[in-house]
Amino acid sequence: MTDQALPAVRTIEAKVHFANPIGSLVRLLVLFTIAGFVIIPLLSTALGALKTKGELRTNPFGLPTQWLWSNYAGVLTTPHVWEMLGNSFSVGIVTVLITLAVAAPAAFAFAHLKFFGEQLLFNYLLLGLTFPFATAILPLFLQIRDLGLLDTHWGIILPQVAFGLASSVLLMRNAFRHVPAELVEAALIDGASYARIFWSIVLPLSLPILSTVAIVTFVNSWNNYLLPLVVLNSASQYTWPLGLMQFQGLYSTDWPQILTYVTVTIMPAIIVFLLAQRYIVAGLTAGAVKA
């Protein structure tokens, strides 16, 4: 584009942008409202962690009169907290690796292979999206007990992989179908196997959706509270969300410490989403355009 054409293009963009100021204002108000519903609880939680118990009851949403940074220091200097942090990271990373290792080949098969019962099997897999995780907690606990996986991290990892497969396969299947069919056909003509096509062609072209699935899977594992609560008994096996229980006593609850712990808990998820926002949007867009 020449330098002479740039002012004209900018003028057209400005006219398009200001063509409907009322609509733009309404959109901004809606976005600010939605952002308020998200940001205000986060700020209240972070500020509540800097207050005393009495001030938290009398002034739950205002600024603290005395900023108690010792609450954060008390949480971050506890050795057991770092042990739970390592447990959560190991559980999340293994969950991501197994999910990608199982879901990616399955999504490739549904996207590029034709076989008997393909649509029936895919619809059966998607039934997993219709059942809330909490409804299966009792039979899941019985199955984990029968397999001897109680009080182990594998008792958390395997159910997380199973319940995350449906959404992961759906997203990756739709993204894999965007790979040009001509590339697959040309590779088949050249004698490449489907496994070679999957590793050498499809996966390198699908890094955005792989990153998206990995990030969403890790964050879901990081925030999982119900399953570790049911499966784990030993404090040495606890994941990060279960650390909330250490601030609950028989007769009282240390709410400033709980808010401190919650703030520290959600920060890694927020940081991951902020750093990987571009990849998440690209992956979801690639997987949502073509069914």
N, C-alpha and C positions, 0 to 999 in steps of 0.2 A: 504494500500500500504506500503511495507517494505521500510526501509531506503536505502537499496541497489538499489531499483528500481527508487528512486527519481532522481539521477543524469542522468540516461538514459532518463527518461521522459523529463527532462529539456533540454537535448541535442537535442532530437527530436523536442521540441517546438522551440528551437533556430534555428534549420535548416529550419523548416517550415516558421519561421518568416522572415529569410533572404534568402529564396529560390528565391524570385523575388524582388530584391531591387528596380528595376526601377518602378515596379507596386506600391510598397509601397511609393516611392517618389512622384509618380503622385497622389496617393490618398492623401498624406499629403498636396501637393500643392493645390489640389482642396478644401480640408477642410479648409486650411488657407485662400484661396480666399473667400470662402463662409463666414467664420468667419469675414473676413475683411469687407464684405458688411454689416454685422450685427453690429459689434463692433464700426466701425469708425463713423457712424451716432450717436450712443449712446454717444460716447466720445465727439464728436463735440457738441452735445446738452448739456452735462454736463459742458463742458468747456465754452461754450457760455453763460451759466447762470452766470459765474463768471466774465464777462466783462462788460464794459460800452457800451452804444449804439454806440458811435463813434468807439471804438475798434472792436466791433462786425462787423461793416461794412468794416473796413480796414483789419482786421485780423480774418476772420471767423473760420479758422481751426487751427490756432496756439495756443500756450499757452498764457494765459493772462499776460500782464505786471504787472497788479495790481489785485490780487485775491479779488474779492468783495463777501466775504461770507455773507455780509449783504443782498444780494438778497434772499438767502435761509432763513435767519432769518426773513426777511420781509414777506415771504410767510407762514412760519410755525407759526408765531405769530399772524396771522390774525384770529379772532374768526370765521368769516364766513367760512373760509377754513375748520376748524374742523367740522362745522355743515354740510358742503357738504360731508366731509369724512364719517360722521355717516350715512348720507342718502345713499351714495353709498354702504356702508357695509350692511345696512339693506335691500336695494333692492337686492344686490347680494346674501345674505344668504337666503332670502325668495325665490328668483328665483331658487336657488340650491335645496332647500327642496321640492318645488312643482315639479320641474323637476324629481327628483329622485322618489318622491311618485307616479307620473303618469307613467314615462317611465319604471321603473323597473317591475311593474306588467305586463305592455303591452309587454315588451321584454320577460318575462317569458312565457306569453301565446303564443307568436309567436315561441318560442324555443321548448316548450314541450307539447303544446296542438294541437290537430288536429281538425279543424272545417271547416265548409263550407265557402268558400271565403277567406280562410286564406292568400293565396299568393296574391290575388287581393287586399285585404285590406292592406297588407304590402307594396305592390308596390305603392298603392295610397298614403300611408304615406311617402314613400321615394320621392315622387314628390316634397315634400317641399325642398329637397336638390337642386333642379334645378332652383329655383327662387331666385334671389338676394333680400336681405332684402329691399334695396332702392326702388325696383320697386313696392313694396306694401305699401309705406309710405302714399300715398294719401288715398286709401280706408281704410287703417288702422286708419288714423287720423279721418276719418268720422265715422268709427265704434266706436272708443273710445269716440268721442263726443256724439254719440247717446246713449252710455251706461252711460254717465255722469262721465267718468273717467278722463277727462282733468284736468291737474294740480294736479294729485294725483300719488302716487308711484305705485298704482295698474295699472294705465295706461301704465306703463313701464314693470312691472313684468309679467303680463299676456301675452303680445305679445312676450316677451323674452322666456317665457316657451313654447309658441306655436311654435316659429321658431326654438327652440332648441330640440324639441321632436324627429324629424326625425333622426338626427345624434345620439342622445342619445339612442334611441331604437335600431338603427342599431348596435352600438357598444356593448350594453348590450346583445342583442339577440345573437350575435355571441359568446360572452363570456359565456353566459348561456348554449349554446349548447355544451360547453366543459365539463359541469358537467356530469359525467358518467350516462348513462341511467339506469344502474343497480341499482344505488342508488334511483332513482325516482321510478322504478318498485318495488323495495323492500319496499319502504315506502308505496306505494299504496296497496301492498299485506298485509302490517301490519295495514291497515285501515286509514292511514293518508290522509287527504284531500289535494287538490292542494294548498290551502292557507297555510296549515301547512308545506308542502314541500317547498314552496317558502320562508317562514320565517325561518325555522329551518335547511334547507339543502342548498338551492341555494344561498341565500344571504350571509351566513357566508363563503361560498367557493368563493365568487365573490367580495371580498373587493377591490382588485386592480382595477377592471373596474369601480366600484362605486366611488372610489377615483378619477380615471381619469375623469369620467364624471363630478363629482362635481367641480374639479379644472378648467376644461375647461369652464364649464358653468359660474363659478364665474368670471373668467378672461374676458370672453366675455361680461358679464354684467358690469364689472368694466370699460372696455374700450368703452362701448356703448356711442356714442355722438349724433348720428342723432335722435334716438327716444326720449331721454329726451329733446333735443332741440325743437322738434315738440310738445311734450305733455305738458311740464312744462312752467308755466308763472311766478310763484312766486319765488323770490330768496331764500326763506326759504325752498323750495322743491328741489332746484337744487342738482344734483349729482356732483361728483367730476370733470368729464371732462368739465362740463359747466362752471367751474371756469375760464377757459381760456378767457371767454368774458369780465371779469372784468378788463383785461389789454389792451383792445382795446378801444381807444377813437375815437372821431369823426374825428380828423385830424391827429392822430399819433397812433402808436402802440408801447408799451413797450416790445420790443423783448427779452431783457435779462430776464425780469420777466416771459414772456411766456415760455422761455426755462427752467427757474427754475421750473416753475409749471409742465412742461412736464416731467422733470427729476424726480421730486417728484412723479408724477403720475405713471410712469412706474416702479419705484423701487419695490412697493409691488408685481406686477405681476412677475417681475424677481425673487424676493426672493421666492415667492410661487413655481415657476417652479424649482428653484434650490433645494429647500428643498424636493419637491415631485417628483423629476425627476425619481427616481427608481420606484415609484408606477405608474407614467404615462407610462413609457416604458413597464412595466409588464402588465398594463391594455390594452394598445394598441396592444401589441403582442398577448395577449390572445384573443382579439376580431378580429384579422386580419388573423389568420391562417385558421380557418374553417368558411365557409360561410353557 
